[in-house]
Structure formats: structure tokens, C-alpha cells
Amino acid sequence: MLRGLIAILILANVLAFATSLGAFGPVPSASSREPNHLNRQIHPESLTVRPVSAADAADQAVVGGPAPQAPISTSALPQ
């Protein structure tokens, strides 16, 4: 029983290795099946970097800073 299981596992490993080497043809990720994706990529030379204005930075989270205090008013409860 155990010998059969070991033989099946060794065979599966050999088949996986042969597949990774391309014995059954090229892997699907090796070729460009959808060339339109390459045409839609962003070209880095067309990107521009601009500084963030104060109005845009107001809604940005401050990393590492204290959490803002919520405007909550407190009062004593009546007894």
C-alpha cells in the first residue's frame, strides 16, 4: 500500500518537473495571449509628478501621528 503511494508521488513529481521544462508544450504564461494588455499599459515617460496641495493633503491620513480627537461633549448624568 505504502509502496504504491510512494510510486504515485514520484510519478507525479516527475510529471510536474517535465511540465515545468516544457515537455508538453509552452506554459500559457510564457506567451502573450492577450496582446491588447501590452498596448494599454501606462508609459512611464508620460507620467508627471506634481506636489500635493494643502487642500488635497487635508484628507490624507497622518501615519505615525496621534489619532484625532472626536468633538464629543460630556455632561453629568442626572440621578
N, C-alpha and C positions, 0 to 999 in steps of 0.2 A: 504494500500500500504506500509506504513512505518512499520507496524507490520510484514508483510511478509518478508521485507528486514531484519529486526532485527532477525526474526526467522531463516532465512537462514544464517546470520552471526554467530549466536550462534551455529547452527548445524555445520558449517564449523570449528569453533573453537573447538568444541567437537571432531570432526573427526581428526583434526590436533593433538590434545592432545593425543588421543588414538593411533594415528600413532607413535607419539614420544615415547610412552610407549611400543610399540612393539605389539600392538593388532593384526596387520595384518602380523606378521612375523618380523624377524630381519631386521633392516635397512641395505642397501647394504654396507655402510661404516663400519659396525660392524664386518664383516667377511673379511678374506683375499681372495679375488677372484683371485688375481694375485700373487701367492707366489714367482714368479721369481724376483719380485721387492725387496723382502727381501734378496734374495741371491746376488743381485747386489749392495747392499748398501756398502758404504765405512766404513771400520772398523777403529775406531779412534786409535787403538793401532798400526796400520800400517802406520800412518801418521808421518812424521818428519818435524820439523820446522827448517828452515835454515835462516840465516840473509841475507838481500838483499845486493848485492854487489854494488859498486859505479856505475858500468856500467848499472846495472839494474835499479838503482834509478834515473838515469839521465832523463828518460822519464816519471817519476811519477809526478803527479801534486802536488804542494805545497799548502796545504789547509791553508787558512788564510793569505797567503803572498800576496805581491803586484803582479799584473799581469805583465808578462814580456813585455818589450818594443820591438816593432817591428822594425827591421832595415830598416827604411824608411829615405831616404834623401830628403831634401826640397830645393827648389830654387825659386827665384823670377820669377813671370810670366812676359813675355815681354808685353809691352803695345803698 
